[in-house]
Amino acid sequence: MISDPGRVITAEETQFLNEIDAYPSKDLPQILTVKQAAEIAQCHENTIYNRIRDGSLKAKKFGQNWRIRRSDLLALILPDVYGN
């Protein structure tokens, strides 16, 4: 979903989207663990926890484990492409 259809996607965003498409054989789960989210975002797991804590990344806690919707992670990483 592109929030601004007239916006040109940058080369960096295109590369990132291609990497997402290649992430484990194109089978990205709809629901991610913190570890998976950090791998996709190419950041440390603590960064994901910080984004959950500050409210910029929606997540649900199941027992002691957080789960993140793929669409919420992508909206955080590329808001102009995936929007809210």
Secondary structure, 3 states (H helix, E strand, C coil): CCCCCCCCCCHHHHHHHHHHHHHHHHCCCCEECHHHHHHHHCCCHHHHHHHHHCCCCCCEEECCEEEEEHHHHHHHHCHHHHCC
